Amino acid sequence: MPTVTHVFMLDYVADILDEHPELIDAIVSNDDNLTYGSIISVGLGPDEWRTALTDDAIDELRSMIADARRSPEEWDQFLEDFVSDPATIEIVKTHKLR
């Protein structure tokens, strides 16, 4: 695995991928959804942590989401599989792509 020299915060990843931040958060909340080592915890203080992603994680997410968007049925199934909160699913569904 190449050396990680920088990471991206989840809100910025959502902007890069033009996806709702809650979708990105839901996917990475289970670290089994992406390759080991691509989700990084960043300590901001003694009891404050943020999640960040590597370039490889962004590529994985981009591919995963593109595959899921091939049809409305696949997209609905993807959201059911990765987002446990029905309200978040509705927010994601109404998110307008650029």
C-alpha positions as CSV (number, residue, x, y, z in Angstrom):
1,M,0.0,0.0,0.0
2,P,1.4,3.4,-0.9
3,T,2.2,5.9,1.9
4,V,-0.7,8.2,2.7
5,T,0.4,11.8,2.6
6,H,-3.0,13.5,2.8
7,V,-6.6,12.8,3.6
8,F,-9.9,14.4,2.9
9,M,-12.7,15.3,5.5
10,L,-16.1,13.8,4.7
11,D,-17.8,17.0,3.9
12,Y,-15.2,17.8,1.3
13,V,-15.5,14.2,-0.1
14,A,-19.2,14.8,-0.5
15,D,-18.5,18.0,-2.5
16,I,-15.9,16.2,-4.7
17,L,-18.4,13.4,-5.4
18,D,-21.4,15.7,-5.6
19,E,-23.3,13.6,-3.1
20,H,-25.1,14.4,0.1
21,P,-22.8,14.4,3.1
22,E,-25.1,12.1,5.1
23,L,-24.7,9.5,2.4
24,I,-21.0,9.6,2.6
25,D,-21.2,9.4,6.4
26,A,-23.5,6.5,6.3
27,I,-21.3,4.5,4.0
28,V,-18.1,5.1,5.9
29,S,-19.7,4.6,9.3
30,N,-19.1,0.9,8.7
31,D,-15.4,0.5,8.1
32,D,-16.0,-2.8,6.3
33,N,-17.5,-0.9,3.4
34,L,-14.2,0.3,2.1
35,T,-10.7,-1.2,1.9
36,Y,-8.8,-1.4,5.2
37,G,-6.7,1.6,5.8
38,S,-8.7,4.0,3.5
39,I,-10.8,5.4,6.4
40,I,-8.7,7.5,8.8
41,S,-9.6,8.7,12.3
42,V,-8.1,12.2,12.9
43,G,-7.7,13.3,16.5
44,L,-8.6,17.0,17.1
45,G,-8.3,16.8,20.9
46,P,-8.5,14.4,23.8
47,D,-12.1,13.5,23.1
48,E,-12.7,14.8,19.6
49,W,-12.3,12.7,16.5
50,R,-13.2,13.2,12.8
51,T,-13.2,10.7,10.0
52,A,-11.2,11.4,6.8
53,L,-10.7,9.4,3.6
54,T,-7.7,8.6,1.5
55,D,-7.6,9.1,-2.3
56,D,-8.2,5.4,-2.7
57,A,-11.3,5.6,-0.6
58,I,-12.7,8.4,-2.8
59,D,-12.1,6.2,-5.9
60,E,-13.8,3.3,-4.2
61,L,-16.8,5.5,-3.3
62,R,-17.0,7.0,-6.7
63,S,-17.1,3.5,-8.3
64,M,-19.5,2.1,-5.7
65,I,-22.0,5.0,-6.2
66,A,-21.7,5.0,-10.0
67,D,-22.5,1.2,-10.1
68,A,-25.5,1.8,-7.8
69,R,-26.9,4.5,-9.9
70,R,-27.2,2.3,-13.0
71,S,-30.9,1.9,-12.4
72,P,-33.5,3.3,-9.9
73,E,-33.9,-0.2,-8.5
74,E,-30.2,-0.6,-7.9
75,W,-30.0,2.8,-6.3
76,D,-32.9,2.1,-4.0
77,Q,-31.3,-1.2,-2.9
78,F,-28.0,0.5,-2.4
79,L,-29.6,3.1,-0.1
80,E,-31.4,0.4,1.9
81,D,-28.1,-1.5,2.2
82,F,-26.0,1.4,3.3
83,V,-28.3,3.9,5.0
84,S,-30.2,2.7,8.0
85,D,-32.2,5.9,8.7
86,P,-35.3,6.3,6.4
87,A,-35.2,10.1,6.9
88,T,-31.6,10.1,5.6
89,I,-32.6,8.0,2.6
90,E,-35.2,10.6,1.7
91,I,-32.7,13.4,2.0
92,V,-30.3,11.6,-0.2
93,K,-32.9,10.8,-2.8
94,T,-33.9,14.4,-3.1
95,H,-30.3,15.6,-3.3
96,K,-29.9,17.3,-6.7
97,L,-26.8,16.2,-8.7
98,R,-25.0,19.1,-10.4
